[in-house]
Amino acid sequence: RYYAFSFGTCALMMIAAPLVLLIWGIHRRLAISPEYMYNFLIGHIDRMLMMFLIGGGILIVFQIIFAVVSGRMRKQVARMSSRARAS
């Protein structure tokens, strides 16, 4: 359960800021004089932001997996302990 919480919070941190930067396009307002240098830096920043978004998406998948597995294990342990008490 705690792994699910930690993966979820990491995913939110990895997705929120890059998504805002990509939507608002703040990094595209940089004033870099040679056009080729501007294109290089903006392309690099865009790729890095996309990598953060993809990494955050992967962490969300891990969060869901750990939450499901944790819930099933908790139910299984509860069933086993109730059977032991009944005996």
C-alpha positions in Angstrom: 0.0 0.0 0.0 2.8 2.4 0.8 4.5 1.7 -2.5 1.3 2.7 -4.3 1.2 6.0 -2.3 4.8 6.8 -3.1 4.5 6.0 -6.8 1.4 8.1 -6.9 3.0 11.1 -5.3 6.1 10.8 -7.5 3.9 10.6 -10.6 2.0 13.7 -9.6 5.2 15.6 -9.1 6.7 14.4 -12.4 3.5 15.2 -14.4 2.2 18.5 -12.9 5.0 20.9 -13.6 6.1 19.6 -17.1 2.4 19.5 -18.2 1.9 23.2 -17.2 5.2 24.1 -19.0 4.1 22.3 -22.1 0.6 23.8 -22.1 1.6 27.4 -21.4 4.7 27.2 -23.5 6.8 29.5 -21.2 10.0 28.0 -22.4 9.3 29.0 -26.0 9.5 32.7 -25.0 13.3 32.4 -24.5 15.2 35.0 -26.5 18.1 33.1 -28.0 19.8 34.8 -30.9 20.9 32.2 -33.4 17.9 30.4 -34.8 19.6 27.0 -34.8 20.5 27.3 -31.1 17.0 28.3 -30.3 15.6 25.3 -32.1 18.1 23.0 -30.5 17.4 24.2 -26.9 13.6 24.3 -27.4 13.6 20.8 -28.9 15.8 19.5 -26.1 13.5 21.1 -23.4 10.4 19.7 -25.2 11.9 16.2 -25.3 12.9 16.4 -21.6 9.4 17.5 -20.6 7.9 14.7 -22.6 10.2 12.2 -20.9 9.0 13.4 -17.5 5.4 13.0 -18.6 6.1 9.5 -19.9 7.9 8.6 -16.7 5.0 9.9 -14.6 2.6 7.9 -16.7 4.7 4.7 -16.1 4.7 5.5 -12.3 0.9 5.8 -12.4 0.6 2.4 -14.0 2.9 1.0 -11.2 0.7 2.8 -8.6 -2.4 1.1 -9.9 -0.7 -2.3 -10.0 0.6 -2.0 -6.4 -2.8 -0.7 -5.2 -4.6 -3.7 -6.7 -2.1 -6.2 -5.5 -2.1 -4.6 -2.0 -5.9 -4.7 -1.8 -6.1 -8.3 -2.8 -3.4 -9.3 -0.4 -5.1 -7.4 2.4 -8.4 -9.2 1.7 -6.6 -12.6 1.6 -4.9 -12.0 4.9 -8.2 -10.9 6.5 -9.8 -14.1 5.2 -7.0 -16.2 6.6 -7.1 -14.5 10.0 -10.9 -14.9 10.2 -10.6 -18.6 9.4 -7.9 -19.0 12.1 -10.1 -17.3 14.7 -13.1 -19.6 13.7 -11.0 -22.7 14.3 
